[in-house]
Amino acid sequence: MSCRIDDIHEASFLVRNTMDLILWRHAEAEDGFPDTARRLTEKGLDQAKRMSGWLKSRLPENTLVIVSPAQRTQQTAAALKSDFVTNAEIGPGAGVRNILAAVNWPNLQDAVVIVGHQPTLGEVASYLIPVIPPGLSVKKGSVWWIRCQKKDSIIESVLHAVIYPEML
């Protein structure tokens, strides 16, 4: 696996023979128990709304959205689209393998959004793009867009964009 940092091109985020994996950490949530029942704060609802606006203008209509069953991820994803898939395998405490299996990485040739949790999303980014140091903390509400391109038998993972809600 090789990797490179790609410039952001507003005109077209998707090209053929690629898989676009968009890692979206849930927006800011309330403290509380049980963990899976925590809801988004007002700030979190605003973060989800702003980020979904950015994503909607860039994702193809057939984008698959896979979401953790936790309430805060469900609310975050609902800002983007109502027809998403809930997958308990990517819930809190999931591992890199859970995420990659859920998206059929790197065999799918479409865009997939994973709405999930830290530290898993940071671990996925570090695994796919080894120049990203281990222990990366994906900020609440942010999107990490990784493009995986197949070239012969080599898979190249490219960090395509990192967007924080405060940037929008």
Backbone as CSV, one residue per row, in Angstrom:
resi,resn,N_x,N_y,N_z,CA_x,CA_y,CA_z,C_x,C_y,C_z
1,MET,0.844,-1.159,0.000,0.000,0.000,0.000,0.897,1.231,0.000
2,SER,0.589,2.181,-0.848,1.311,3.442,-0.849,0.318,4.557,-0.584
3,CYS,0.826,5.765,-0.327,-0.094,6.852,-0.056,0.508,8.165,-0.497
4,ARG,-0.349,9.134,-0.708,0.082,10.482,-1.022,-1.012,11.447,-0.583
5,ILE,-0.660,12.686,-0.406,-1.626,13.717,-0.069,-2.074,14.354,-1.373
6,ASP,-3.376,14.463,-1.571,-3.946,14.980,-2.793,-4.462,16.398,-2.567
7,ASP,-4.372,17.233,-3.580,-4.982,18.554,-3.507,-6.493,18.401,-3.560
8,ILE,-7.202,19.316,-2.929,-8.661,19.306,-2.988,-9.082,19.923,-4.313
9,HIS,-9.859,19.188,-5.066,-10.406,19.689,-6.325,-11.912,19.783,-6.165
10,GLU,-12.431,20.995,-6.132,-13.855,21.222,-5.917,-14.704,20.641,-7.042
11,ALA,-14.193,20.599,-8.268,-14.999,20.199,-9.406,-15.435,18.743,-9.340
12,SER,-14.556,17.850,-8.916,-14.906,16.438,-8.933,-14.127,15.686,-7.871
13,PHE,-14.852,15.116,-6.912,-14.204,14.334,-5.871,-14.120,12.863,-6.254
14,LEU,-14.915,12.421,-7.212,-14.980,11.002,-7.520,-14.463,10.716,-8.917
15,VAL,-13.648,9.687,-9.068,-13.163,9.251,-10.361,-13.362,7.748,-10.456
16,ARG,-13.256,7.202,-11.659,-13.460,5.768,-11.854,-12.371,4.931,-11.198
17,ASN,-12.720,3.648,-10.942,-11.796,2.679,-10.359,-11.284,3.113,-8.989
18,THR,-12.126,3.771,-8.256,-11.740,4.209,-6.926,-12.827,3.834,-5.929
19,MET,-12.423,3.848,-4.702,-13.375,3.770,-3.606,-13.118,4.984,-2.749
20,ASP,-14.160,5.764,-2.518,-14.038,6.911,-1.643,-14.630,6.536,-0.293
21,LEU,-13.774,6.560,0.709,-14.177,6.239,2.075,-14.174,7.538,2.868
22,ILE,-15.353,7.939,3.294,-15.500,9.186,4.033,-15.770,8.829,5.487
23,LEU,-14.843,9.183,6.349,-14.959,8.917,7.780,-15.519,10.175,8.433
24,TRP,-16.698,10.077,9.032,-17.358,11.220,9.644,-17.580,10.916,11.123
25,ARG,-16.861,11.619,11.963,-17.066,11.430,13.396,-18.342,12.147,13.812
26,HIS,-19.096,11.506,14.686,-20.327,12.124,15.172,-20.031,13.512,15.728
27,ALA,-21.027,14.357,15.668,-20.896,15.723,16.173,-20.918,15.718,17.704
28,GLU,-20.759,16.908,18.284,-20.684,17.037,19.746,-21.948,16.484,20.409
29,ALA,-21.737,15.670,21.446,-22.849,15.025,22.149,-22.833,15.369,23.635
30,GLU,-23.988,15.181,24.250,-24.126,15.380,25.691,-23.317,14.326,26.435
31,ASP,-22.961,14.635,27.659,-22.399,13.626,28.546,-23.564,12.783,29.049
32,GLY,-23.285,11.590,29.503,-24.362,10.801,30.079,-24.147,9.313,29.978
33,PHE,-25.140,8.610,30.488,-25.121,7.170,30.518,-26.531,6.679,30.237
34,PRO,-26.728,5.630,29.473,-25.683,4.829,28.839,-25.077,5.566,27.645
35,ASP,-23.863,5.214,27.339,-23.115,5.875,26.278,-23.868,5.886,24.955
36,THR,-24.492,4.795,24.596,-25.166,4.701,23.298,-26.411,5.576,23.206
37,ALA,-26.920,6.060,24.332,-28.126,6.893,24.328,-27.820,8.392,24.307
38,ARG,-26.545,8.758,24.335,-26.189,10.180,24.341,-26.646,10.854,23.059
39,ARG,-27.272,12.021,23.204,-27.801,12.778,22.071,-26.883,13.953,21.744
40,LEU,-27.056,14.510,20.554,-26.278,15.675,20.160,-26.713,16.904,20.947
41,THR,-25.754,17.760,21.234,-26.046,19.057,21.836,-26.542,19.991,20.730
42,GLU,-26.949,21.194,21.093,-27.333,22.186,20.080,-26.148,22.467,19.153
43,LYS,-24.956,22.588,19.736,-23.751,22.793,18.922,-23.552,21.608,17.989
44,GLY,-23.756,20.401,18.487,-23.605,19.202,17.675,-24.597,19.150,16.524
45,LEU,-25.834,19.541,16.781,-26.837,19.578,15.709,-26.413,20.558,14.621
46,ASP,-25.850,21.705,15.039,-25.369,22.688,14.077,-24.168,22.151,13.300
47,GLN,-23.249,21.467,13.986,-22.087,20.869,13.313,-22.540,19.867,12.250
48,ALA,-23.487,19.012,12.606,-23.985,17.993,11.677,-24.658,18.651,10.473
49,LYS,-25.405,19.698,10.716,-26.097,20.396,9.629,-25.085,21.029,8.665
50,ARG,-24.079,21.704,9.200,-23.078,22.351,8.346,-22.285,21.324,7.543
51,MET,-21.865,20.251,8.201,-21.068,19.246,7.497,-21.911,18.517,6.456
52,SER,-23.160,18.251,6.757,-24.006,17.578,5.767,-24.204,18.452,4.536
53,GLY,-24.286,19.765,4.721,-24.392,20.663,3.573,-23.174,20.573,2.677
54,TRP,-21.997,20.506,3.291,-20.759,20.376,2.525,-20.732,19.036,1.782
55,LEU,-21.099,17.963,2.484,-21.076,16.635,1.869,-22.105,16.508,0.744
56,LYS,-23.309,17.014,0.953,-24.380,16.880,-0.047,-23.968,17.435,-1.400
57,SER,-23.180,18.488,-1.409,-22.776,19.085,-2.677,-21.648,18.313,-3.357
58,ARG,-21.110,17.292,-2.715,-19.961,16.566,-3.258,-20.188,15.071,-3.445
59,LEU,-21.128,14.501,-2.747,-21.354,13.056,-2.823,-22.326,12.697,-3.945
60,PRO,-22.087,11.573,-4.628,-23.074,11.116,-5.618,-24.338,10.626,-4.905
61,GLU,-25.431,10.597,-5.642,-26.715,10.192,-5.055,-26.690,8.787,-4.486
62,ASN,-25.916,7.903,-5.075,-25.913,6.502,-4.647,-24.918,6.210,-3.519
63,THR,-24.468,7.234,-2.827,-23.515,7.038,-1.730,-24.153,6.191,-0.631
64,LEU,-23.428,5.180,-0.213,-23.856,4.339,0.896,-23.412,4.997,2.194
65,VAL,-24.336,5.127,3.137,-24.030,5.701,4.445,-24.259,4.616,5.484
66,ILE,-23.191,4.266,6.222,-23.248,3.224,7.254,-22.994,3.893,8.592
67,VAL,-23.862,3.618,9.551,-23.876,4.375,10.802,-23.873,3.446,12.011
68,SER,-23.109,3.836,13.006,-23.131,3.159,14.301,-24.540,3.276,14.891
69,PRO,-24.943,2.321,15.728,-26.273,2.404,16.329,-26.401,3.440,17.452
70,ALA,-25.309,4.044,17.879,-25.385,5.034,18.960,-26.257,6.219,18.529
71,GLN,-27.026,6.749,19.474,-27.951,7.837,19.182,-27.257,9.034,18.532
72,ARG,-26.081,9.415,19.010,-25.387,10.593,18.486,-24.942,10.411,17.042
73,THR,-24.587,9.186,16.639,-24.218,8.952,15.243,-25.462,8.917,14.362
74,GLN,-26.539,8.369,14.885,-27.805,8.342,14.143,-28.273,9.764,13.838
75,GLN,-28.180,10.650,14.841,-28.579,12.041,14.639,-27.648,12.743,13.648
76,THR,-26.368,12.469,13.741,-25.408,13.078,12.817,-25.728,12.660,11.386
77,ALA,-25.929,11.371,11.159,-26.223,10.857,9.815,-27.555,11.373,9.285
78,ALA,-28.539,11.538,10.157,-29.858,12.001,9.731,-29.793,13.393,9.110
79,ALA,-28.797,14.177,9.467,-28.633,15.494,8.853,-28.254,15.363,7.378
80,LEU,-27.640,14.251,7.003,-27.202,14.028,5.624,-28.280,13.364,4.787
81,LYS,-28.796,12.249,5.263,-29.849,11.543,4.528,-30.612,10.621,5.456
82,SER,-31.827,10.335,5.054,-32.685,9.527,5.917,-32.535,8.031,5.663
83,ASP,-31.996,7.658,4.538,-31.897,6.232,4.211,-30.464,5.737,4.372
84,PHE,-30.073,5.564,5.626,-28.751,5.035,5.914,-28.882,3.657,6.531
85,VAL,-27.769,2.941,6.568,-27.726,1.592,7.119,-27.101,1.660,8.509
86,THR,-27.763,1.083,9.492,-27.212,0.991,10.840,-26.485,-0.342,10.962
87,ASN,-25.255,-0.287,11.464,-24.441,-1.494,11.583,-23.808,-1.529,12.971
88,ALA,-24.252,-2.457,13.804,-23.744,-2.568,15.171,-22.252,-2.899,15.211
89,GLU,-21.718,-3.475,14.136,-20.305,-3.845,14.093,-19.370,-2.636,14.082
90,ILE,-19.900,-1.437,13.789,-19.049,-0.247,13.769,-19.367,0.683,14.939
91,GLY,-20.052,0.167,15.947,-20.399,0.960,17.124,-19.194,1.275,17.990
92,PRO,-19.437,1.915,19.133,-18.340,2.246,20.050,-17.501,1.002,20.365
93,GLY,-16.194,1.163,20.319,-15.290,0.054,20.606,-14.938,-0.801,19.404
94,ALA,-15.484,-0.481,18.234,-15.160,-1.247,17.024,-13.687,-1.091,16.683
95,GLY,-13.197,-2.009,15.882,-11.806,-1.948,15.440,-11.708,-1.613,13.962
96,VAL,-10.504,-1.428,13.498,-10.257,-1.108,12.093,-10.864,-2.178,11.190
97,ARG,-10.658,-3.424,11.530,-11.186,-4.520,10.700,-12.709,-4.451,10.584
98,ASN,-13.409,-4.043,11.652,-14.862,-3.913,11.594,-15.282,-2.887,10.548
99,ILE,-14.595,-1.754,10.548,-14.922,-0.690,9.592,-14.630,-1.144,8.171
100,LEU,-13.452,-1.697,7.947,-13.080,-2.119,6.598,-13.983,-3.235,6.087
101,ALA,-14.404,-4.139,6.946,-15.333,-5.192,6.535,-16.703,-4.603,6.199
102,ALA,-17.155,-3.640,6.973,-18.468,-3.021,6.748,-18.546,-2.339,5.387
103,VAL,-17.418,-1.787,4.920,-17.415,-1.072,3.639,-16.896,-1.926,2.483
104,ASN,-16.538,-3.181,2.766,-15.984,-4.082,1.754,-14.733,-3.478,1.134
105,TRP,-13.888,-2.890,1.972,-12.671,-2.238,1.511,-11.652,-3.275,1.053
106,PRO,-10.994,-3.086,-0.026,-11.064,-1.990,-0.995,-11.836,-2.377,-2.243
107,ASN,-12.736,-3.337,-2.152,-13.399,-3.894,-3.328,-14.562,-3.072,-3.859
108,LEU,-15.196,-2.298,-3.035,-16.304,-1.473,-3.484,-15.771,-0.326,-4.323
109,GLN,-16.459,0.005,-5.396,-15.984,1.087,-6.262,-16.981,2.239,-6.276
110,ASP,-17.374,2.662,-5.116,-18.303,3.766,-4.954,-17.865,4.587,-3.755
111,ALA,-18.730,5.503,-3.372,-18.482,6.299,-2.171,-19.240,5.696,-0.991
112,VAL,-18.568,5.636,0.145,-19.170,5.141,1.377,-18.833,6.124,2.488
113,VAL,-19.859,6.514,3.232,-19.659,7.355,4.412,-19.844,6.468,5.627
114,ILE,-18.883,6.501,6.539,-18.998,5.828,7.825,-19.195,6.912,8.867
115,VAL,-20.288,6.847,9.603,-20.509,7.778,10.716,-20.235,6.988,11.983
116,GLY,-19.126,7.341,12.637,-18.677,6.518,13.745,-18.003,7.296,14.847
117,HIS,-17.073,6.616,15.497,-16.519,7.059,16.772,-14.993,7.102,16.762
118,GLN,-14.485,7.837,17.707,-13.077,7.900,18.027,-12.853,6.883,19.155
119,PRO,-11.805,6.142,19.219,-10.577,6.258,18.433,-10.585,5.478,17.117
120,THR,-11.673,4.742,16.841,-11.684,3.869,15.670,-11.425,4.617,14.370
121,LEU,-12.079,5.750,14.162,-11.906,6.461,12.894,-10.459,6.924,12.704
122,GLY,-9.832,7.393,13.760,-8.427,7.780,13.681,-7.536,6.590,13.364
123,GLU,-7.867,5.438,13.931,-7.098,4.219,13.659,-7.245,3.787,12.204
124,VAL,-8.449,3.939,11.651,-8.667,3.601,10.238,-7.832,4.524,9.353
125,ALA,-7.862,5.827,9.625,-7.076,6.785,8.835,-5.588,6.446,8.906
126,SER,-5.088,6.144,10.086,-3.670,5.796,10.250,-3.316,4.492,9.537
127,TYR,-4.223,3.540,9.543,-3.985,2.264,8.874,-3.917,2.443,7.361
128,LEU,-4.861,3.202,6.808,-4.915,3.369,5.361,-3.839,4.307,4.826
129,ILE,-3.445,5.277,5.641,-2.440,6.251,5.230,-1.348,6.254,6.296
130,PRO,-0.366,5.402,6.134,0.648,5.194,7.179,1.429,6.433,7.605
131,VAL,1.462,7.492,6.790,2.172,8.700,7.219,1.415,9.438,8.314
132,ILE,0.148,9.084,8.516,-0.621,9.663,9.620,-0.211,8.916,10.879
133,PRO,0.219,9.642,11.892,0.734,8.963,13.086,-0.351,8.200,13.845
134,PRO,0.023,7.092,14.473,-0.924,6.370,15.326,-1.415,7.288,16.436
135,GLY,-2.624,7.064,16.875,-3.184,7.875,17.950,-3.851,9.146,17.460
136,LEU,-4.028,9.276,16.146,-4.702,10.439,15.580,-6.079,10.588,16.213
137,SER,-6.423,11.785,16.625,-7.744,12.053,17.172,-8.565,12.814,16.129
138,VAL,-9.594,12.176,15.632,-10.504,12.801,14.675,-11.452,13.687,15.470
139,LYS,-11.466,14.966,15.150,-12.252,15.954,15.884,-13.755,15.721,15.685
140,LYS,-14.529,16.002,16.718,-15.984,15.814,16.651,-16.585,16.586,15.484
141,GLY,-17.406,15.894,14.717,-18.100,16.502,13.592,-17.286,16.603,12.319
142,SER,-16.009,16.208,12.350,-15.149,16.379,11.174,-15.257,15.205,10.206
143,VAL,-14.824,15.471,8.978,-14.812,14.478,7.907,-13.389,14.293,7.426
144,TRP,-12.995,13.036,7.295,-11.732,12.653,6.670,-12.095,11.852,5.426
145,TRP,-11.754,12.376,4.252,-12.108,11.763,2.975,-10.870,11.075,2.429
146,ILE,-10.949,9.763,2.296,-9.825,8.968,1.812,-10.235,8.284,0.515
147,ARG,-9.443,8.472,-0.501,-9.693,7.823,-1.782,-8.732,6.655,-1.930
148,CYS,-9.281,5.488,-2.203,-8.478,4.290,-2.433,-8.562,3.958,-3.913
149,GLN,-7.422,3.977,-4.582,-7.351,3.716,-6.011,-6.601,2.421,-6.248
150,LYS,-7.132,1.597,-7.136,-6.449,0.367,-7.523,-5.658,0.632,-8.791
151,LYS,-4.373,0.321,-8.735,-3.508,0.413,-9.903,-2.786,-0.913,-10.017
152,ASP,-3.201,-1.712,-10.983,-2.712,-3.075,-11.119,-3.026,-3.821,-9.825
153,SER,-2.036,-4.316,-9.135,-2.300,-5.040,-7.886,-1.987,-4.183,-6.654
154,ILE,-1.734,-2.898,-6.877,-1.394,-1.993,-5.772,-2.583,-1.111,-5.437
155,ILE,-2.835,-0.957,-4.156,-3.883,-0.061,-3.697,-3.204,1.178,-3.133
156,GLU,-3.594,2.320,-3.658,-3.029,3.584,-3.204,-4.102,4.338,-2.430
157,SER,-3.822,4.671,-1.193,-4.748,5.434,-0.366,-4.297,6.879,-0.351
158,VAL,-5.221,7.779,-0.670,-4.908,9.192,-0.788,-5.795,9.971,0.174
159,LEU,-5.192,10.797,1.004,-5.969,11.697,1.851,-6.470,12.820,0.960
160,HIS,-7.759,12.823,0.715,-8.341,13.741,-0.256,-8.793,15.052,0.376
161,ALA,-9.344,14.972,1.579,-9.799,16.189,2.262,-9.962,15.913,3.746
162,VAL,-9.708,16.933,4.537,-10.032,16.929,5.962,-10.777,18.233,6.212
163,ILE,-12.012,18.117,6.668,-12.849,19.298,6.888,-13.416,19.247,8.297
164,TYR,-13.276,20.370,8.990,-13.846,20.516,10.331,-15.088,21.399,10.249
165,PRO,-16.070,21.192,11.105,-17.286,22.003,11.049,-16.995,23.512,11.144
166,GLU,-15.981,23.883,11.901,-15.638,25.300,12.066,-15.142,25.936,10.773
167,MET,-14.742,25.101,9.800,-14.252,25.621,8.530,-15.400,26.019,7.604
168,LEU,-16.597,25.580,7.912,-17.737,25.789,7.010,-18.587,26.976,7.444
